Every structure is written in structure tokens, then in C-alpha cells.
Amino acid sequence: MGQPYRVDTESIMHETIDGEVVIVNLQTGTYYAFDGAGEFIWDRLSGAGCSLERIIDDACRRYLGSPEVISAGVTRFFNALQKEQMLKPTDSDADAPPVAEALAPATEFQLPQLNIYTDMEALLLADPIHEVESDGWPNLK
Amino acid sequence: MAQPEVVAPPLPEDQLAFFSAFAEGYQRALDATELVERQYLIAGYRVALRCAGPALLPAVTPALEHLRAEIRPDPDLVIDLFDARSTGMRLPFLLDFFMQRVRAKWWEHLGSRRELKGLDGEDLRCAFHPGPDILSVLDHSSDRALYWVDDAGKIPYYETGYPLSVILNWWLAKRGRQFVHAACIGTQAGSVLLTGKGGSGKSTTTLACLDSGLRLSGDDYCVIDTATLTAHSLYNTVKLKGLADVERFEHLKHCVDNLDQVQDTPDGERALIYLQQHFPDQLMRESPLRAILVPRIVDQVETTIAPSSAAHAFKALMPSTLFQLPGDARNAFQATARLTREVPAFDIALGSDIDAIPGVIAAFLRELNEGA
């Protein structure tokens, strides 16, 4: 298995509500949401750590569907999380145990889509004197 | 541009020295004038404002007037307020020197949420608002806060409309009272939060509900007791966007507090109405929270309400609640998540018949109240 990663909890908070994961980066103000298989992938990364390869293996046991499609979907989602700096590498001994066979395939694999919301980002990065309306910070021009 | 970054926790000794210097500044201002005290019952707590002189009263009290209470000993929170200009007292030398530096290079000294880097911590909260130059500090261990501004006469209208929000948000959050960026509409029997981004119809709906039989707890902020799911009023302020909005709600024009300052430009000053002065019976201090409504404007005449998901309500309520106020964002995130899990969420599709909107909400609330 490869390098395990886990959620960078110093700046990231997350809640799962109605099967939808909502994440916020407290440093940048960006927030995110996803559902489908994204919750399963996120769950694997929220613990001590998990490698991409382990998540793909687990997802192939967890979901019905072509292993190629699942692998490509998980990899794309994982890369999107990395690009948004939500993950950090962790100890190589920390790879999570595989998901129990008992969970094996129950539902179709639904391609996870990371929705990114940046409307709050500008608030945190704004010049509170020159880039705000007369309403004052954080109401931007 | 202020750059978000993680900073080391402040030293308690530095925090104590800072707070002591600030408190000394208040005492000097008080010695130069007289104590003017007001007390308010805010979300179940007695909060005392102890002003050094009367200069700050017009800036910080109108929006809280509906919560005013008799003065009694031992308030739960004391906020000491002072300004330099009216009292003729500058801050103590080293603090004044430091604040001049913060003002000159605020981007070096403030975090992404206007907290003072190197001083703001869990027990002692410090934030500075450059521009109007407002310094807010709260010591949780003594339940004492200090609020300083250079010139009370230059406090901007948005601070007057929603005063002391930084300190109150810090303090109330520790007591399970969560500030939320939402309007609160209803009756004593039950209320709804109305939350959404700018342009979603929240303000129009709130204004339409005035004089409709429904009451308001707030148009922009209110406080939720997350244990009992009770909505508490905080400010009796209602805001109109500009002259166009004032004309649209012509019947409210005579109530606008700052009409001569309102400009109909994107950057123009917004119109403020204090409901306590003009519609005291329309105010609701507290009510059981029944639902969260997420508004959107639709191309139809009728207004309709339909169930939505808790995640949708969370995404509507959480971002501006978290990022519009300094405070503990982690607690606010968890509190708003709990709130949206426990309170049912609905979409309200706002039709073009604005006058009919209050009736739709009132009927909806009656159903919820009967089922509660």
C-alpha cells in the first residue's frame, strides 16, 4: 500500500448531514460539499490515515460496479481533496485496516463530485478598509 | 491583503498585561467624566454597559433598547465602554503606541477574522476593527469586556445598527447561545429562521412581515439557545438597502433613523429603522424555534413552502454565521450543524405577490405550532 493520508484537522472541519458531507476550511473560508461515494472516501480519510490504494480496494468491495470506473472515480476525488489542501500525509504505519467483507457490495458506485463554494473566501482575505461597502466588513464591494 | 495563517497561542502574561493596560485606560476615562450605566436582558442574561460618559450611548443603545432592564447588582457580563475624543483621555502610553502600530499596519497584526495576533486566545478574546478603529476585548474568566473607539462620533451606522456583536458573540457562544446570521419571524408560539445569501429575498420577506401580524426577533442576527431551541432577539434593527428600497417600502420612510445619510449607490449607507421606536409591538424577545426557511425568488406569483434537507439549511446558515463574526469558528460550525439537524428545514419559494408572503408564513407556522 502507498502513503497514507488523513484529513488536516488543524484547518478543516466537517459534518455529515443527511448523507451529505459539508466541509469548511477555517483558514480560507472555502467550504465544500459532496455526497454519493464521497462520504465513504472521506470517512476512510477522517481516521488515523488511509492510502489511496487502500481506499480503492475498499471501495471495490463496498460498491457494485466496474473496478476501473471505481478506481478512476476514487482517484479523481482523492486528487481533488489533495488539491484543496484538505489532506496531509501521515505515518506510513497508520494505514487503515481494510473494510470488513461483511460490508461488501450493497450499492452502486456513485461518482463523487466535490462542490466548492468560495463566496466566503473573499471575506477573510479582504482589506477591511478599502474593499468593503459602506456596510463595513465583511460586506465587500 | 490579510493573509490567513496559524499563529502560536498567546502567553497568558502578555494577555494579562494587555488587559490591565486597557482597563487602566477605561479607569482614566471614567475618572475624567462620569459613569453612565445601562442594563439589558440578552438571551436570558443580564448585561451591563458601563460607559465613561454619555458619548457612546447614541451609538450603542438604540438597537438594544427593547431589551433594556432595571439596573441591578451583579450582572452576568459587564462591558466597559469608552472613547478617546469625548473623554479627552488617550489610552495608556504603551497601549496607545501599540494600537497606533496596529492601525498603521493592520494587515501585519490582525488575523483573517480581525483577531489581534499574539493576544487573542481562548480565555481572552481580542479583536480590532480597522477603519472605525474599534477595539473589543473580553476576559472570559472575569466576565468583563472592554470596548474602545477613538471617536464615538465616528462610529459607523452598521455598528450602531448591530452594536457590540463581537463581544456578545464571544460571550454568548460560551453559554450555548449561538449567534446566527438570519432573520427570525413568528409569534410567541413559534418562529422561523430565514437564512440565505444576499439577493435571496430574505430582507424583502422580513420587511413584508412588518405590520402583518407576525413579529420579528431580528432581521440580520439573532441568538439561538441550542439546548432549548429558543430564538432570542438581539437587535431591534431593520435595514433597508438604499433609497430604492426606502421608496419600495414608502410606508416605512418616516421611520428611517438615518434618512439624510442614505445613498442609493452600491457603496451607499443603508437605511436603519429601530423597531422599538416605531413598532414596539412587532418585536418578539423570544420564541420556540420551529423551522429554518431558505428563501429563493421564483418566477411565479404565489409563495410556496416545501420541505428541504438539513444539509441545504446548513449550507445556507453556516458560512455567513461562521465568517461574518470573530469568534470560535469551530464551536459555531458544530452548533449550526446541531441546529440544522434538530430543526426542520424548508425551502420558501418567494413569489411576486410580496403582500401575500406573511400570510403564507403565518399559515405555515400555525401548522407547525399545532404539531409541536
Interface residues (C-beta under 8 A of the other chain):
Chain A: E10 S11 M13 E15 I17 D18 G19 E20 V22 V24 L26 Q27 T28 G29 Y31 A33 Y117 D119 M120 L123 L124 L125 A126 D127 P128 I129 V132 E133 S134 D135 G136 W137 P138 K141
Chain B: M1 A2 Q3 P4 E5 V6 W106 W107 S112 R113 R114 H129 P130 G131 P132 P156 Y157 Y158 E159 K197 Q263 P266 D267 G268 E269 R270 S309 A310 A311 F314 K315 M318 P319 S320 L322 F323 Q324 A329 R330 F333 Q334 A337 T340 R341
